[in-house]
Amino acid sequence: MKLLVTGGAGFIGSNFVRYILNKYPGYSVLNLDKLTYSGSLDNLTDLQANPHHGFSRIDICDRHRVLEMFSQGVDAVVHFAAESHVDRSILEGSRFIKTNVLGTQCLLEVARRTKVGRFVQVSTDEVYGSAGQGEKFTEETALAPNSPYAASKASADLIARAYFRTYKFPVIITRCSNNYGPYQFPEKLIPLLVTNALADKELPVYGDGLNVRDWVHVADHCRGIELALRKGVPGNVYNIGADSERTNLEIVRGVLKALGKPESLITYVKDRPGHDRRYAIDATKAKKELGFTVGVPFEAGIRETVGWYVENRQWWERIKTGAYREYYDKQYGP
């Protein structure tokens, strides 16, 4: 199979590319990434010599270049490429609309015209908005996004759905809860906590710290996406979650405990606008129809993740100083 992966130099995308090439050594992966601030070839150094992995720096909104890649013959697409940080979307939402909405439509149109066999739209539980006490999001839950980021992903999902309904194009949508694991960009909660704690810097906590998220290890998410790619029914949505709800404050305290750092590093900051109180995924459909199971318990996964950031300090220090950006811009152009 020749698989085209967008956003494959990002956190989840790079883990997925690695997962696929390890599980299916005969597959070929065409990896497209614009290499914005959160995409890094440092995430793919172990794949540089793999003849089945090819990387191209491409903006998914550039239809001409996207078509060039699809003309190589693509069997399936897994679409990760997205602007994904809620805080950044609140400050400047236009780039989220351009990449997440227009970029997705560009990919869908090119994929449809070149008769791609499967297209997985990787989305997020944030499109559902905030879950009430005792409620869990199912695939039938109404979309109610509360941030520009979430709204842009919900829009992309609806466009994907329309391509299935209008053209019978084989689109499958996955929506996952909060991911954690190696190679996550340090502005996200867990790597931010770990890297700040290692430097004895303050750990910022929004509001009262009691916002709840369902945390799933990136390895489990990758497996869920692969199952959706192979077994998913076109036109369907599959929720992926781990039934592992934690408050943000629990996450902060757990990271500090793992690193032997004092809770005095915690600092409470003003809550962000439209901050969803709770996300909770019901993954029953994925379990029954795809055979999805959770393989990484949170307690083991968070220990492994904290250890990875401790052992790979050079990786995140290059990102935090911006040193890696200068290199990529010289190699590929800004």
C-alpha positions as CSV (number, residue, x, y, z in Angstrom):
1,M,0.0,0.0,0.0
2,K,1.1,3.5,-0.7
3,L,-0.1,5.7,2.1
4,L,-0.1,9.5,2.1
5,V,0.1,11.1,5.5
6,T,-0.3,14.8,6.0
7,G,1.2,16.5,9.0
8,G,3.6,13.6,9.4
9,A,6.3,15.6,11.1
10,G,4.0,16.7,13.9
11,F,3.4,14.9,17.2
12,I,0.7,12.4,16.4
13,G,1.6,12.2,12.7
14,S,5.2,11.3,13.3
15,N,4.2,8.6,15.8
16,F,1.7,7.2,13.3
17,V,4.2,7.1,10.4
18,R,6.7,5.3,12.7
19,Y,3.9,2.9,13.8
20,I,2.8,2.1,10.3
21,L,6.3,1.5,9.0
22,N,7.2,-0.8,11.9
23,K,4.0,-2.8,11.6
24,Y,3.9,-2.9,7.8
25,P,7.4,-2.8,6.5
26,G,6.2,-3.3,3.0
27,Y,4.1,-0.1,3.0
28,S,5.3,3.1,1.4
29,V,4.6,6.4,3.2
30,L,4.5,9.7,1.5
31,N,4.8,12.2,4.3
32,L,3.6,15.8,3.7
33,D,4.2,18.6,6.2
34,K,4.5,22.3,5.9
35,L,7.0,22.4,8.8
36,T,5.3,25.2,10.7
37,Y,6.4,26.0,14.2
38,S,5.1,22.6,15.6
39,G,6.4,20.3,12.8
40,S,9.9,19.0,13.1
41,L,12.1,16.6,11.1
42,D,13.8,15.9,14.5
43,N,10.6,13.8,15.1
44,L,11.6,11.5,12.1
45,T,15.4,11.1,12.5
46,D,15.1,7.4,13.0
47,L,13.3,7.1,9.6
48,Q,15.8,9.0,7.5
49,A,17.4,5.8,6.0
50,N,14.1,4.0,5.5
51,P,13.5,3.6,1.8
52,H,9.8,3.3,2.3
53,H,9.5,6.8,3.8
54,G,9.6,9.9,1.7
55,F,9.2,13.4,3.0
56,S,8.1,16.6,1.2
57,R,7.6,20.1,2.6
58,I,4.2,21.0,1.2
59,D,1.4,23.3,2.3
60,I,-1.9,21.3,2.0
61,C,-3.5,24.5,0.6
62,D,-1.2,24.4,-2.4
63,R,-3.4,22.4,-4.8
64,H,-0.8,22.2,-7.6
65,R,1.9,20.6,-5.3
66,V,-0.6,18.4,-3.6
67,L,-1.7,17.1,-7.0
68,E,1.9,16.3,-7.8
69,M,2.1,14.1,-4.8
70,F,-1.2,12.3,-5.5
71,S,-0.1,11.7,-9.1
72,Q,2.5,9.2,-7.7
73,G,-0.3,6.9,-7.1
74,V,-1.9,7.0,-3.6
75,D,-4.0,4.2,-2.2
76,A,-5.1,5.9,1.0
77,V,-4.8,9.2,2.9
78,V,-4.5,9.8,6.7
79,H,-5.0,13.5,7.3
80,F,-3.4,14.9,10.4
81,A,-2.2,18.3,9.2
82,A,-3.8,21.0,11.2
83,E,-3.3,24.1,13.3
84,S,-4.2,22.6,16.7
85,H,-3.4,24.9,19.7
86,V,-6.5,26.4,21.2
87,D,-4.7,29.4,22.7
88,R,-3.2,30.4,19.3
89,S,-6.6,30.1,17.7
90,I,-8.1,32.6,20.2
91,L,-5.3,35.0,19.4
92,E,-5.5,34.5,15.6
93,G,-8.1,32.3,14.1
94,S,-7.6,33.0,10.3
95,R,-4.7,30.5,9.9
96,F,-6.9,27.8,11.5
97,I,-9.6,28.4,9.0
98,K,-7.2,28.4,6.1
99,T,-5.3,25.2,7.1
100,N,-8.0,23.2,8.8
101,V,-10.9,24.0,6.5
102,L,-9.6,25.1,3.1
103,G,-6.6,22.7,3.4
104,T,-8.9,19.8,4.1
105,Q,-11.2,20.6,1.2
106,C,-8.2,20.9,-1.1
107,L,-7.0,17.4,0.0
108,L,-10.5,15.9,-0.4
109,E,-11.0,17.3,-3.9
110,V,-7.6,16.1,-5.1
111,A,-8.1,12.7,-3.5
112,R,-11.5,12.4,-5.0
113,R,-10.3,13.3,-8.5
114,T,-7.4,10.9,-8.3
115,K,-9.7,8.1,-7.1
116,V,-8.0,7.4,-3.7
117,G,-9.5,4.3,-2.1
118,R,-9.7,5.6,1.5
119,F,-9.5,8.9,3.3
120,V,-9.2,9.2,7.1
121,Q,-10.0,12.6,8.6
122,V,-8.3,12.8,12.0
123,S,-10.4,15.0,14.2
124,T,-10.8,15.8,17.9
125,D,-13.4,15.4,20.7
126,E,-13.3,19.2,21.0
127,V,-15.8,19.5,18.2
128,Y,-18.5,18.3,20.7
129,G,-17.9,21.2,23.1
130,S,-18.1,20.6,26.8
131,A,-19.6,17.4,28.4
132,G,-21.9,17.7,31.3
133,Q,-21.5,15.7,34.5
134,G,-21.9,12.0,33.8
135,E,-22.2,12.6,30.0
136,K,-19.9,11.0,27.4
137,F,-19.6,12.0,23.8
138,T,-20.9,9.5,21.3
139,E,-20.7,9.7,17.6
140,E,-24.3,11.0,17.6
141,T,-23.5,13.9,20.0
142,A,-24.3,17.2,18.3
143,L,-21.3,19.3,17.3
144,A,-21.0,22.4,19.5
145,P,-17.4,23.7,19.2
146,N,-16.4,26.5,21.7
147,S,-13.1,27.7,20.3
148,P,-12.0,28.8,16.8
149,Y,-9.7,25.7,16.7
150,A,-12.6,23.4,17.5
151,A,-14.9,25.2,15.1
152,S,-12.4,24.8,12.3
153,K,-12.1,21.1,12.9
154,A,-15.9,20.7,13.1
155,S,-16.1,22.5,9.7
156,A,-13.5,20.1,8.2
157,D,-15.5,17.1,9.5
158,L,-18.6,18.5,7.9
159,I,-16.9,19.0,4.6
160,A,-15.5,15.4,4.8
161,R,-19.0,14.2,5.5
162,A,-20.4,16.1,2.5
163,Y,-17.8,14.5,0.2
164,F,-19.1,11.1,1.3
165,R,-22.8,12.1,0.9
166,T,-22.4,14.0,-2.4
167,Y,-19.7,12.0,-4.2
168,K,-19.7,8.7,-2.3
169,F,-16.0,9.4,-1.6
170,P,-14.8,6.9,1.0
171,V,-14.2,9.2,4.0
172,I,-13.9,7.9,7.6
173,I,-13.7,10.4,10.5
174,T,-12.0,9.7,13.8
175,R,-12.3,11.8,16.9
176,C,-9.9,11.3,19.8
177,S,-9.5,12.6,23.3
178,N,-6.4,14.3,24.6
179,N,-3.1,12.6,23.5
180,Y,0.2,12.4,25.4
181,G,3.5,10.7,24.7
182,P,6.9,11.3,23.0
183,Y,7.5,14.1,20.5
184,Q,4.7,16.3,21.6
185,F,5.3,20.0,21.1
186,P,6.3,21.7,24.4
187,E,3.5,24.2,24.4
188,K,1.0,21.4,25.1
189,L,0.1,20.7,28.7
190,I,2.1,17.6,29.7
191,P,5.4,18.4,27.8
192,L,5.1,22.1,29.0
193,L,4.8,20.8,32.6
194,V,7.7,18.4,32.3
195,T,10.1,20.8,30.6
196,N,9.2,23.7,33.0
197,A,9.6,21.5,36.0
198,L,13.0,20.3,34.8
199,A,14.1,23.9,34.6
200,D,12.4,24.8,38.0
201,K,10.1,27.2,36.3
202,E,6.5,27.9,37.2
203,L,3.8,25.5,36.0
204,P,0.8,27.5,34.8
205,V,-2.6,26.1,35.6
206,Y,-5.7,27.7,34.1
207,G,-8.5,28.7,36.5
208,D,-9.0,26.3,39.4
209,G,-7.2,23.4,37.5
210,L,-10.3,21.2,37.7
211,N,-11.0,21.0,34.0
212,V,-11.3,17.3,33.1
213,R,-9.8,15.5,30.1
214,D,-9.8,11.9,28.9
215,W,-6.1,11.1,28.3
216,V,-5.0,8.5,25.7
217,H,-1.5,7.5,24.9
218,V,-0.5,8.4,21.3
219,A,0.4,4.8,20.6
220,D,-3.2,3.8,21.3
221,H,-4.5,6.6,19.2
222,C,-2.3,5.5,16.3
223,R,-3.6,2.0,16.6
224,G,-7.2,3.3,16.6
225,I,-6.5,5.2,13.4
226,E,-5.0,2.2,11.7
227,L,-8.0,0.1,12.6
228,A,-10.3,2.8,11.2
229,L,-8.2,2.9,8.0
230,R,-8.5,-0.9,7.6
231,K,-11.9,-1.7,9.0
232,G,-13.8,1.5,9.2
233,V,-17.0,1.9,7.2
234,P,-16.9,4.9,4.8
235,G,-19.2,7.7,6.0
236,N,-18.8,6.7,9.6
237,V,-17.4,8.5,12.6
238,Y,-15.4,6.6,15.3
239,N,-14.6,8.0,18.7
240,I,-11.3,7.0,20.3
241,G,-10.8,7.3,24.0
242,A,-9.2,5.6,27.0
243,D,-11.8,6.1,29.8
244,S,-9.0,7.8,31.7
245,E,-10.4,11.1,33.0
246,R,-8.1,13.4,35.0
247,T,-8.3,16.9,36.1
248,N,-5.5,19.2,34.9
249,L,-4.5,19.6,38.6
250,E,-4.1,15.9,38.9
251,I,-1.9,15.9,35.8
252,V,0.3,18.7,37.2
253,R,0.7,17.0,40.6
254,G,1.5,13.7,39.0
255,V,4.3,15.2,36.8
256,L,5.8,17.0,39.8
257,K,5.7,13.8,41.8
258,A,7.4,11.8,39.0
259,L,10.2,14.4,38.8
260,G,10.5,14.9,42.6
261,K,9.7,18.6,42.3
262,P,7.7,20.7,44.8
263,E,4.1,21.7,44.3
264,S,5.2,25.3,45.1
265,L,6.0,25.5,41.3
266,I,2.3,25.5,40.6
267,T,0.9,28.9,39.7
268,Y,-2.7,29.6,38.9
269,V,-3.4,31.9,35.9
270,K,-6.5,33.5,34.5
271,D,-8.7,31.0,32.6
272,R,-8.8,31.2,28.9
273,P,-12.0,32.4,27.1
274,G,-14.5,29.6,26.3
275,H,-12.5,27.0,28.2
276,D,-14.4,23.7,28.0
277,R,-14.9,22.2,31.5
278,R,-14.9,18.5,30.6
279,Y,-14.3,16.1,27.7
280,A,-15.3,12.5,27.9
281,I,-15.3,10.0,25.1
282,D,-17.5,6.9,24.7
283,A,-15.4,4.6,22.5
284,T,-17.9,1.8,22.4
285,K,-18.4,1.9,18.7
286,A,-14.7,1.7,17.9
287,K,-14.4,-1.2,20.4
288,K,-17.2,-3.2,18.9
289,E,-16.8,-2.4,15.2
290,L,-13.0,-2.0,14.9
291,G,-11.7,-4.1,17.8
292,F,-10.1,-1.1,19.5
293,T,-8.7,-1.6,22.9
294,V,-6.5,0.5,25.2
295,G,-3.0,-0.9,25.5
296,V,-1.3,1.7,27.6
297,P,-2.6,2.3,31.1
298,F,-2.3,6.0,32.1
299,E,-0.1,5.4,35.1
300,A,2.5,3.5,33.0
301,G,2.1,5.8,30.0
302,I,2.8,9.0,32.0
303,R,5.9,7.5,33.7
304,E,7.2,6.5,30.3
305,T,6.4,9.9,28.8
306,V,8.0,11.9,31.6
307,G,11.1,9.7,31.3
308,W,11.2,10.3,27.5
309,Y,11.4,14.1,28.0
310,V,14.0,13.7,30.7
311,E,16.1,11.5,28.4
312,N,15.6,13.7,25.3
313,R,16.3,17.1,26.6
314,Q,18.3,18.1,23.5
315,W,15.1,17.5,21.4
316,W,12.9,19.9,23.3
317,E,15.6,22.5,24.1
318,R,16.2,22.9,20.3
319,I,12.5,23.5,19.9
320,K,12.2,25.9,22.9
321,T,15.1,28.0,21.6
322,G,13.9,28.0,18.0
323,A,17.2,26.6,16.8
324,Y,15.6,23.9,14.7
325,R,13.6,26.5,12.7
326,E,16.6,28.2,11.2
327,Y,18.0,24.8,10.0
328,Y,14.8,23.8,8.2
329,D,14.3,27.2,6.6
330,K,17.8,27.0,5.1
331,Q,17.1,23.5,3.8
332,Y,13.6,23.9,2.5
333,G,12.9,27.7,2.4
334,P,10.9,29.6,5.0
